[in-house]
Amino acid sequence: MRVIPQPYPVGAGPDVPGRTTCSCSHSLMTPSFHGGTYTPQRPLSLTRSPRRWWARGSLVTEWIRPRRPSGRVGPSSTSGGPVQLRRGRTANARRAALALAVLAGTLGATPAAVAAPPAPGTSRAPAADPVEASEPALWPRPHSLRANGAPVAVTGEVALITDATADPYALDALRALLRETGARRFTAPGAPVPDGALVVRVGVERDSGDPRHALPAGGYTLTVGEGAVSLTGADGDGLFHAVQTLRQLRGTDGGAFTAAVVRDWPGTAVRGITEGFYGAPWTHEQRLAQLDFMGRTKQNRYLYAPGEDLHRQARWREPYPAERRAEFRELAGRARGNHVTLGWAVAPGQAMCFASDDDLRALTRKLDAMWALGFRAFQLQFQDVSYSEWHCGADADRFGSGPGAAAHAQAHVANAVARHLADRHPESVALSLMPTEFYEDGSTAYRRALAQELDDGVEVAWTGVGVVPRTITGGQLAQAREVFGHPLVTMDNYPVNDYDPGRIFLGPYQGREPAVASGSAALLANAMAHP
């Protein structure tokens, strides 16, 4: 019997009781996350509610409507039910334990409050100024915001003065925004500024020599007032973020910007979503729209991991069809334009001989092929493998049997892949690994072996304590990080609803402490499959 978890009622979040049925037919629904509350909205038509995860460290995501929902990060399945691959009693026992873990995570008692862990890679950011209620509404809420006088009108001719090093994608977005707001032409570089023209200055922050006042990576300052606009980024990402904030300052009449001074930077280095649900995946058009939304909301990681894509699972050796490859290239281009890193997850464990050099070479060739299509982040997923059943005799001879042996085999593959990526693609981001024990609590033989064998640069993914936990605390993160001995990628299984497609989870995003965002190497929300 398959256990179907019922963690959150429709219209409720991780710790909101109650149940309401829903026969919703919304084509697009957008929830906005932050460290305490979360409000659903329709993209493109309604103004988003105040959120400050980007500045303070929680999360924003959008749900796009696939055709047919169905899993989460967990055992493999198809639209018709679980896939029965070469698995023995151990795998069946893990499946039963997984179902119990879902229930335990959603129905269990809330853990005691504990101290937040130190944030890995936390920048020495300057202190933030308070944001007053009377200031312009910007979401996510910036660290520093104040009004700056009368609105600034966009003239027909705009003097756009830019640094030679300014990010081209940010400049493209800025020109498009200015045209939408009334600009018809831009002065030539070096030409005199016409009388009465709006002056827009774009640049990258100069090194002041004082780190106390330097913007952290991804940060920016934006000044709108007295007939001029100034955008300064700490880097290309920051400049792009400044343009997205300027977009929100566009007045209701469409011809002017609200005058304001904004100073902001991200509190979570890597923030975004996972397309990881089971059932009918998103369409290509929906993925493109998702990337545009991520750019507007300053998210920067999209992990492609659909549960029904066999070319990243049992058929991982096979190349994608030509049509899919063309779609991936277009996705990669759209991701670059939105300052989003496109990631690809592969789950080779059900069809791989871990001890085989030939299989390792086949895996790295597949990753090279995905790199050529534009993917720049990779994750190895081993959440659905057996501790005792191998796919070749060489694995048993080399690694043995049991949890420690499985961890040793997985680390062997991950280390080889990480070295390959570092040698062949030195600009790639850190490899991450989804372990077999991705939701359990505490230290185990498997986790100890993985921590010991895995190379230092490899990140480890987890979902919190439980598959769909009611709470994720800073203390739990600190404990898991100590157990695994590696930076953690928090892959939150909210708002994904494939295990209960008759409900949509639109309630407050509660029970996730801000320390989870600031202390994680990355924070990704598993997106919802919405019928």
C-alpha positions in Angstrom: 0.0 0.0 0.0 1.3 3.4 -0.9 1.2 5.9 1.9 0.0 9.4 0.7 1.2 12.2 3.0 -1.2 15.0 3.8 1.1 17.6 5.2 -0.6 20.9 4.4 -4.2 21.8 3.6 -5.0 23.8 0.6 -4.2 27.4 1.4 -2.0 26.4 4.3 1.8 26.3 4.8 4.1 24.0 6.7 2.6 24.7 10.2 -0.9 26.0 9.4 -3.7 23.5 10.4 -6.9 22.9 8.6 -8.1 21.5 5.3 -9.9 23.0 2.4 -10.7 21.3 -0.9 -9.9 23.1 -4.2 -10.8 22.7 -7.8 -8.6 25.5 -8.9 -7.9 26.1 -12.6 -5.5 29.0 -12.4 -3.0 28.9 -15.3 -0.3 30.5 -13.3 0.1 31.0 -9.5 3.0 32.7 -7.9 3.9 32.3 -4.2 6.4 34.7 -2.7 8.6 33.3 0.1 10.6 34.9 2.9 11.7 34.1 6.4 8.2 34.3 8.0 5.2 34.5 5.7 4.2 33.7 2.2 1.4 35.0 -0.1 0.2 33.5 -3.4 -0.2 35.8 -6.3 -0.8 35.8 -10.1 2.3 36.7 -12.0 2.2 39.6 -14.5 -1.2 40.9 -13.3 -1.0 41.7 -9.5 1.6 43.5 -7.4 3.6 41.1 -5.3 3.5 41.2 -1.5 6.4 42.3 0.6 9.2 39.8 0.8 12.8 40.1 1.9 14.3 36.7 1.4 16.7 38.0 -1.2 18.0 40.7 1.2 17.6 38.7 4.4 17.8 35.1 3.4 14.6 33.2 2.7 13.0 32.3 -0.7 10.9 33.4 -3.6 9.5 31.1 -6.3 6.8 30.7 -8.9 4.6 27.8 -9.7 3.9 27.1 -13.3 1.1 24.9 -14.5 2.2 21.6 -15.9 -0.4 19.3 -17.3 -0.5 16.4 -14.8 1.1 16.4 -11.4 2.6 13.4 -9.5 6.5 12.9 -6.3 9.2 14.9 -4.8 12.8 14.3 -4.2 12.4 10.6 -3.3 11.9 7.2 -4.9 11.6 7.1 -8.7 8.1 6.8 -10.2 6.3 7.1 -13.4 2.9 8.7 -14.0 1.4 5.2 -13.5 3.2 4.4 -10.2 6.6 3.5 -8.8 9.2 2.2 -11.1 10.3 -1.3 -10.1 13.9 -1.5 -11.2 16.5 -4.0 -10.0 15.9 -3.6 -6.3 15.8 -6.0 -3.4 14.4 -6.0 0.1 16.6 -3.1 1.2 15.2 -0.8 -1.4 11.6 -1.8 -0.5 12.4 -1.2 3.2 13.7 2.2 2.3 10.5 3.0 0.4 8.5 2.1 3.5 10.8 4.2 5.7 10.5 7.1 3.2 6.7 7.0 3.6 7.0 7.0 7.4 9.5 9.8 7.2 7.0 12.0 5.3 4.4 11.4 7.9 7.0 12.0 10.7 8.1 15.2 9.1 4.7 16.6 8.6 2.9 15.3 11.7 5.7 15.1 14.2 6.3 17.6 17.1 8.2 20.8 16.4 11.8 20.5 17.5 13.1 22.7 20.2 14.6 26.0 19.2 18.4 26.0 18.9 21.0 28.5 18.0 21.5 29.3 14.4 24.7 28.1 12.7 27.4 30.3 11.3 26.7 31.2 7.6 29.3 29.7 5.2 30.7 32.3 2.9 28.8 35.1 4.7 30.1 38.4 3.4 31.2 41.2 5.6 28.2 43.3 4.6 27.7 46.9 5.7 25.0 47.5 8.2 21.5 47.9 6.8 19.4 51.0 7.3 15.8 50.5 8.3 13.1 50.5 5.7 10.3 52.8 6.7 6.6 52.0 6.0 6.2 55.3 4.1 8.9 54.4 1.5 8.2 53.0 -2.0 7.1 49.3 -2.0 9.9 47.1 -3.3 9.9 43.3 -3.1 12.1 41.7 -2.0 12.5 44.4 0.6 16.0 46.1 0.3 18.4 46.6 3.1 18.2 50.4 2.7 15.5 52.5 1.1 14.4 56.1 1.3 12.3 58.4 -0.7 14.1 61.0 -2.8 11.7 63.8 -3.8 9.4 64.1 -6.9 9.1 61.4 -9.6 11.5 61.4 -12.4 10.0 61.6 -15.9 11.4 59.6 -18.8 12.0 61.9 -21.7 11.8 60.9 -25.4 15.6 61.1 -25.7 17.6 59.6 -22.9 21.3 60.2 -22.3 22.6 56.7 -21.3 26.1 56.9 -19.9 27.7 53.6 -19.2 31.0 52.0 -18.1 32.8 50.0 -20.7 32.6 47.1 -18.3 28.9 47.2 -17.6 27.1 43.9 -17.9 25.5 43.6 -21.4 22.4 41.7 -20.1 21.8 44.4 -17.6 22.1 47.1 -20.2 19.7 45.3 -22.5 17.2 45.0 -19.7 17.7 48.7 -18.9 17.2 49.9 -22.4 14.0 47.8 -22.8 12.7 49.2 -19.5 13.4 52.8 -20.5 11.6 52.2 -23.9 8.6 50.8 -22.0 8.6 53.9 -19.9 8.7 56.4 -22.8 12.2 56.6 -24.2 12.3 56.6 -28.0 16.0 57.0 -28.6 19.4 57.2 -26.8 22.2 59.6 -27.3 25.3 58.3 -28.9 28.3 57.4 -26.7 30.3 60.6 -26.0 27.7 62.9 -27.4 26.6 66.0 -25.5 23.6 65.6 -23.3 20.5 67.3 -24.9 18.8 70.0 -22.9 16.0 68.5 -20.7 17.0 64.9 -21.4 16.9 62.3 -18.7 20.4 61.3 -17.7 20.9 57.6 -16.8 24.4 56.6 -15.5 25.4 53.0 -15.3 28.6 51.7 -13.7 30.4 49.2 -11.5 31.5 50.1 -8.0 35.0 51.3 -7.7 37.3 49.9 -5.0 37.2 52.4 -2.1 39.9 50.6 -0.2 37.5 50.3 2.8 35.8 46.9 2.9 33.3 48.2 5.5 31.6 50.2 2.9 32.0 47.9 -0.1 28.9 46.2 -1.6 28.9 42.4 -1.2 28.7 40.3 -4.4 25.4 40.8 -6.2 24.8 44.1 -4.4 23.9 47.5 -5.9 23.0 51.1 -5.3 20.2 52.8 -7.2 19.4 56.5 -7.0 16.4 58.1 -8.7 15.9 61.8 -8.3 16.4 65.3 -9.6 16.0 64.4 -13.2 18.5 61.6 -13.2 18.9 57.9 -12.6 22.1 56.2 -11.3 22.7 52.5 -11.1 25.9 51.1 -9.6 26.5 47.3 -9.2 29.2 45.5 -7.2 29.4 43.3 -10.3 27.3 42.3 -13.3 24.8 40.5 -11.1 24.4 43.6 -8.9 23.9 45.8 -11.9 21.2 43.5 -13.3 19.5 43.5 -9.8 19.5 47.3 -9.8 17.6 47.3 -13.1 15.0 44.9 -11.6 14.5 47.2 -8.7 14.2 50.2 -11.1 11.4 48.3 -12.9 9.4 48.3 -9.6 9.8 52.0 -9.3 8.0 52.6 -12.5 4.9 54.8 -11.8 1.4 53.7 -12.5 1.2 56.2 -15.4 4.1 54.4 -17.1 6.0 57.5 -17.9 8.1 58.1 -14.8 10.0 56.5 -11.9 9.4 57.0 -8.2 12.3 58.9 -6.7 14.2 56.8 -4.2 17.7 55.8 -3.0 18.2 52.0 -2.6 21.1 50.1 -1.4 20.8 46.3 -1.4 22.6 42.9 -1.6 21.6 39.3 -1.4 21.7 37.4 1.9 21.7 34.0 0.3 24.4 33.4 -2.3 22.5 30.7 -4.3 18.7 30.9 -4.3 16.2 29.4 -6.7 14.1 26.4 -7.6 14.2 22.8 -8.5 11.9 21.4 -11.2 11.9 18.0 -9.4 8.3 16.8 -9.2 7.0 13.6 -10.8 4.3 13.5 -13.4 4.0 15.6 -16.6 6.9 18.1 -16.6 6.6 21.7 -17.4 6.5 22.7 -21.1 9.4 24.5 -22.7 7.4 27.7 -22.8 6.7 27.4 -19.0 10.3 27.0 -18.3 11.2 30.0 -20.3 8.6 32.0 -18.4 10.0 30.7 -15.1 13.4 31.9 -16.0 12.1 35.4 -16.8 10.3 35.4 -13.4 13.5 34.3 -11.6 15.3 37.2 -13.2 12.7 39.7 -12.1 12.8 38.4 -8.5 16.6 38.1 -8.4 16.8 34.3 -8.1 19.9 32.7 -9.6 19.7 28.9 -9.7 17.4 26.6 -11.7 18.0 22.9 -11.2 16.5 20.7 -13.9 15.5 17.4 -12.4 12.0 16.3 -13.6 11.0 12.9 -12.2 9.8 11.6 -15.5 12.9 12.4 -17.6 14.5 9.0 -18.2 17.5 10.6 -20.0 18.8 11.7 -16.7 17.9 8.4 -14.9 17.7 4.9 -16.3 18.7 6.1 -19.9 21.3 8.6 -18.7 23.9 7.3 -21.2 21.7 8.2 -24.2 21.9 11.7 -25.7 18.7 13.8 -25.7 16.8 14.0 -29.0 17.7 16.9 -31.2 14.5 18.7 -30.4 15.2 18.6 -26.7 18.8 19.7 -27.2 17.6 22.8 -29.1 15.2 23.6 -26.3 18.0 23.3 -23.7 20.1 25.7 -25.7 17.3 28.2 -25.7 16.8 27.7 -22.0 20.5 28.3 -21.4 20.4 31.5 -23.4 17.4 32.7 -21.5 19.0 31.8 -18.2 22.2 33.8 -19.0 20.0 36.8 -19.9 18.4 36.6 -16.5 21.6 36.0 -14.6 20.4 32.5 -13.6 22.7 29.5 -13.5 21.1 26.5 -15.2 21.7 23.2 -13.4 21.1 19.5 -14.4 20.7 16.6 -12.1 21.5 13.0 -13.0 20.4 9.9 -11.1 22.7 7.1 -12.5 22.6 4.7 -9.6 19.9 2.3 -11.0 21.9 1.7 -14.2 25.6 2.0 -13.3 28.5 -0.1 -12.3 30.2 2.1 -9.8 33.6 0.4 -10.1 33.6 0.6 -13.9 36.0 3.1 -15.5 33.9 2.8 -18.7 30.7 3.8 -16.9 32.5 6.7 -15.3 33.7 7.9 -18.6 30.2 7.5 -20.0 28.9 9.7 -17.2 31.5 12.4 -17.7 30.8 12.4 -21.4 27.1 13.0 -20.7 28.0 15.9 -18.4 30.2 17.3 -21.1 27.4 17.1 -23.5 25.1 18.9 -21.1 27.7 21.6 -20.6 27.9 22.1 -24.3 24.1 22.8 -24.2 24.6 25.5 -21.6 24.2 23.8 -18.2 26.7 25.1 -15.7 25.8 23.3 -12.4 25.5 19.6 -11.8 24.0 17.3 -9.1 24.4 13.5 -8.7 21.3 12.0 -7.2 21.5 8.7 -5.2 18.3 8.9 -3.2 16.8 5.7 -4.6 19.5 3.1 -4.5 19.9 -0.1 -2.5 22.6 -0.6 0.1 22.9 -4.3 -0.8 22.1 -4.8 -4.5 24.8 -3.9 -7.0 24.5 -3.9 -10.8 27.8 -5.7 -11.5 29.9 -8.1 -9.6 32.9 -5.7 -9.5 31.0 -3.4 -7.2 30.5 -6.1 -4.6 34.2 -7.1 -4.9 35.4 -3.5 -4.6 33.0 -1.9 -2.2 31.4 -4.7 -0.2 27.9 -4.4 1.1 25.9 -2.3 3.5 25.4 1.5 4.1 29.1 2.3 4.4 29.8 0.4 1.1 27.1 2.4 -0.7 28.5 5.7 0.6 32.0 4.7 -0.5 30.8 3.8 -4.0 28.8 7.1 -4.4 31.8 9.1 -3.1 34.0 7.4 -5.6 31.8 8.4 -8.5 31.3 11.9 -7.1 35.0 12.6 -6.6 35.8 11.4 -10.1 33.1 13.7 -11.6 34.2 16.6 -9.5 37.8 16.2 -10.6 36.7 16.0 -14.2 34.6 19.1 -14.0 37.4 21.0 -12.3 39.9 20.0 -15.0 37.6 20.2 -18.1 35.3 23.1 -17.0 37.2 25.1 -14.4 34.5 27.8 -14.4 31.8 25.3 -13.3 30.2 25.7 -9.9 30.6 23.1 -7.1 29.2 19.7 -7.7 26.4 18.6 -5.3 25.3 15.1 -4.3 21.9 14.1 -3.2 22.6 11.2 -0.8 20.6 8.1 -0.2 19.9 9.4 3.4 18.8 12.8 2.4 16.1 13.3 5.1 17.2 11.3 8.1 18.3 12.8 11.4 21.6 12.3 13.1 24.8 10.3 12.4 24.6 6.9 10.7 27.2 4.5 9.2 26.3 5.7 5.7 26.6 9.4 6.6 29.9 8.9 8.4 31.4 7.0 5.5 30.2 9.6 3.0 31.6 12.5 5.1 35.0 10.7 5.2 35.2 9.7 1.6 33.7 12.7 -0.2 36.2 15.3 -1.5 36.0 18.6 0.3 34.7 20.7 -2.6 31.5 18.5 -3.1 28.3 19.9 -1.6 25.7 17.6 0.0 21.9 18.1 -0.6 19.3 17.5 2.1 15.6 18.3 2.6 15.7 18.9 6.3 14.7 16.3 8.9 11.8 14.6 7.0 10.9 14.5 3.4 8.4 17.3 3.8 9.3 18.7 7.2 7.1 21.1 9.1 10.1 23.0 10.3 13.7 23.4 9.3 15.8 25.1 11.9 19.3 26.6 12.0 20.2 24.0 14.6 19.1 21.1 12.4 21.2 22.6 9.6 24.2 22.9 11.8 23.9 19.3 13.0 23.5 18.0 9.5 26.5 20.0 8.3 28.6 18.6 11.1 27.4 15.0 10.3 28.0 15.3 6.6 31.1 17.4 6.9 30.4 19.3 3.8 28.4 22.5 2.8 24.7 21.7 2.5 22.3 22.5 -0.3 18.9 22.8 1.2 16.3 21.4 -1.2 13.0 22.3 0.5 10.1 20.0 -0.6 7.7 22.9 -0.5 5.5 23.8 -2.3 5.7 20.6 -4.4 2.3 18.8 -4.4 2.7 15.8 -6.7 2.1 13.4 -3.9 -1.4 15.0 -3.4 -2.3 16.7 -6.6 -5.9 17.5 -5.5 -4.4 20.2 -3.2 -2.3 23.3 -3.8 -0.1 24.7 -1.1 -0.5 28.4 -1.0 -0.3 29.1 2.8 2.4 31.0 4.7 6.0 29.7 4.2 6.6 29.2 7.9 8.8 27.1 10.1 12.0 27.8 8.1 14.4 29.8 10.2 16.4 32.6 8.4 19.6 30.8 9.5 18.7 28.0 7.0 19.0 30.4 4.1 22.2 32.2 5.4 23.8 28.9 6.4 23.1 26.9 3.3 25.4 26.8 0.3 22.2 27.0 -1.7 18.5 27.1 -1.0 16.2 25.7 -3.6 12.4 25.2 -3.4 11.0 22.1 -5.1 8.4 23.7 -7.4 4.7 22.7 -7.4 3.1 20.7 -10.2 -0.2 22.5 -10.7 -3.0 21.0 -12.8 
